Amino acid sequence: MRTVYLGTSEFAAAVLERLAASPHRPQLVVTRPDRPQGRGRRLTPPPVALRAGELGIEIDQPASVNDAEARARIAAAKPDVLVVCAFGALIKEELLAAHHILNVHPSLLPRWRGAAPIERAIMAGDSTTGVSIMELAAGLDSGPVCLEQTEPIGPQDTYGTLAQRLQRIGGELLVRALDESPPCAEQDEAHVTYADKITAADRQLDPGEPADQLERIVRALTPHIGAYIALADGTQLGVREARVAQPQGDRADPDPPGTVSLDGPLPVLATADGTLELVVVQPPGKRPMPGGDYLRGRR
């Protein structure tokens, strides 16, 4: 099939690479404009633009994919199907009506519709997730599902480890969907959950929550976003790896939730029901480091 690919993130870049190696290599890749990144706010292309350039595929980076000029460029590629994966912008009715569009979504729809399905699945303590290939519709990830494949979530999985497996599955499922054109089935609206976009509030570890919940948040936001705790001096200490430690109930003098102990081998956060060891941390302006090294530096 002749395809046009719409994507932005590193996840989408990996799926693009698999698609480009298939008989359905895109005629055009549409991605988001370059954005300022880092301390220097240097304009940086999105991962999909970089990968498409390496693959020698024509790239378009319109301000809006829904503009007449962007839609004309897509139409000029004469696609049989548009493929969308982690594009990060709303696709409006004009484009939806003009093309058959498939979407690669990293969850088992209808669970975790929305912007952050991998993070929300880990945060919720789900034991499985997966990838769905669906027909794009006007509603948020609400179109009929054509193919799905499950993937277990391990107790040590981070966003990074789980996303790597899901993007491989997504690429293979997409090629299979294009090869086979399987029938698609409507989603069961009774089982819908939403994966809201990760906000600044999601990043701060709330010591009023159970330790195991905070440990899942750390894994869900590693390595791409990062969780943190607020220290007594007003600074933020990034947390890149954490471990549930001794329950507070086992101690004669449990610390109040929010207390950060810095006098042991690792920094320890007191939580609602126990303690959380901060195994890898990231002080402001520095790289991630073992918690023990951080403590030795403070001393």
Secondary structure as GFF3:
##gff-version 3
##sequence-region A 1 299
A	DSSP	beta_strand	3	7	.	.	.	ID=ss1
A	DSSP	alpha_helix	10	20	.	.	.	ID=ss2
A	DSSP	beta_strand	26	30	.	.	.	ID=ss3
A	DSSP	beta_strand	35	37	.	.	.	ID=ss4
A	DSSP	beta_strand	42	44	.	.	.	ID=ss5
A	DSSP	alpha_helix	47	55	.	.	.	ID=ss6
A	DSSP	beta_strand	59	60	.	.	.	ID=ss7
A	DSSP	alpha_helix	68	76	.	.	.	ID=ss8
A	DSSP	beta_strand	81	85	.	.	.	ID=ss9
A	DSSP	alpha_helix	93	98	.	.	.	ID=ss10
A	DSSP	beta_strand	101	105	.	.	.	ID=ss11
A	DSSP	beta_strand	113	114	.	.	.	ID=ss12
A	DSSP	alpha_helix	117	123	.	.	.	ID=ss13
A	DSSP	beta_strand	128	135	.	.	.	ID=ss14
A	DSSP	beta_strand	145	152	.	.	.	ID=ss15
A	DSSP	alpha_helix	159	180	.	.	.	ID=ss16
A	DSSP	three_ten_helix	189	191	.	.	.	ID=ss17
A	DSSP	beta_strand	194	195	.	.	.	ID=ss18
A	DSSP	alpha_helix	200	203	.	.	.	ID=ss19
A	DSSP	alpha_helix	211	220	.	.	.	ID=ss20
A	DSSP	beta_strand	227	230	.	.	.	ID=ss21
A	DSSP	beta_strand	236	244	.	.	.	ID=ss22
A	DSSP	three_ten_helix	248	250	.	.	.	ID=ss23
A	DSSP	beta_strand	260	261	.	.	.	ID=ss24
A	DSSP	beta_strand	268	270	.	.	.	ID=ss25
A	DSSP	beta_strand	275	282	.	.	.	ID=ss26
A	DSSP	beta_strand	289	290	.	.	.	ID=ss27
A	DSSP	alpha_helix	291	298	.	.	.	ID=ss28
###
